[in-house]
Amino acid sequence: MKKIIVGISGATGSIFGIRILQHLREAGVQSHLVLSPWAIANIPYETGYTVKEVEAMADVVYSYKDQAARISSGSFRIDGMIVAPCSMKTLASIRIGMADNLLT
């Protein structure tokens, strides 16, 4: 089974990450979800979903702060990662390898 990590950052457009989770489920792809604190804040304002409903769309949910999560290990086999929406701060952090949280 394919496995994809889905990260939802605090940028506007939370619905993109939600739709990705829905499509992955329909396609039979296992999803691993990481929500930034600002994603958690934005989801109720921008969408008709609660954070709990979004988390229920994923197969596995990880805390943004849990840098010991299994998805952070190089031995965890994954087919890809999607960050949508991706704030400029998150993009810059990923680009420079900041690694100060599980999403980046």
C-alpha positions in Angstrom: 0.0 0.0 0.0 1.3 3.5 -0.9 1.9 5.9 2.0 1.8 9.7 1.7 2.5 12.3 4.4 0.1 15.3 4.3 1.1 18.5 6.0 -1.3 21.3 6.4 0.3 24.6 7.4 -1.3 27.8 8.5 -1.4 29.4 5.1 -4.9 30.3 3.8 -6.4 27.4 1.8 -6.8 24.6 4.3 -9.4 23.1 2.0 -6.6 22.0 -0.3 -5.1 19.7 2.3 -8.6 18.4 3.2 -9.4 17.6 -0.4 -6.0 15.8 -0.7 -6.9 13.6 2.3 -10.3 12.8 0.8 -8.8 11.9 -2.6 -6.0 9.7 -1.0 -8.6 7.8 1.0 -10.7 7.2 -2.2 -7.5 6.0 -4.0 -6.7 3.6 -1.1 -3.5 5.4 -0.2 -2.5 5.4 3.5 -2.2 9.0 4.8 -0.1 10.4 7.6 -1.2 13.8 8.8 0.7 16.7 10.4 -1.2 19.9 11.3 0.6 23.1 12.2 -0.8 25.1 15.1 -2.0 27.8 12.6 -3.6 25.1 10.5 -5.5 24.0 13.6 -6.6 27.6 14.1 -7.5 28.2 10.4 -9.5 25.1 9.6 -12.7 26.0 11.5 -12.6 29.5 10.1 -11.9 28.6 6.5 -13.9 25.4 6.1 -17.0 23.7 7.2 -14.9 21.1 9.0 -13.7 20.7 12.6 -10.1 19.8 13.3 -11.4 16.4 14.6 -13.2 15.8 11.4 -10.0 16.5 9.4 -7.9 14.3 11.6 -10.5 11.5 11.1 -9.8 11.6 7.3 -6.2 10.5 7.9 -5.1 7.0 8.8 -2.4 8.3 11.2 -2.2 11.7 12.9 1.0 13.1 14.4 1.6 16.0 16.7 3.4 18.9 15.1 5.8 18.9 18.1 6.6 15.1 18.0 10.0 15.1 16.3 10.4 11.5 17.5 7.4 10.3 15.4 8.1 7.4 13.1 7.7 9.5 10.0 10.7 11.5 11.0 13.0 8.5 10.7 14.9 7.8 7.5 14.0 4.2 7.9 10.3 4.9 7.6 9.4 4.1 4.0 7.1 6.7 2.4 6.0 7.4 -1.2 5.9 11.1 -0.8 4.9 14.2 1.1 2.5 17.0 0.2 2.3 20.2 2.2 -0.9 22.0 1.2 -1.4 24.8 1.8 2.2 25.7 2.5 3.0 29.0 4.1 6.1 30.9 3.1 7.6 30.3 6.6 7.0 26.5 6.2 8.4 26.5 2.7 11.5 28.4 3.8 12.0 26.1 6.8 11.8 23.0 4.6 14.1 24.6 2.0 16.9 25.3 4.5 16.4 22.2 6.6 15.4 24.0 9.7 13.8 20.8 11.2 12.4 22.6 14.2 9.1 20.7 14.1 7.7 17.6 12.5 6.2 19.4 9.5 9.5 21.0 8.5 
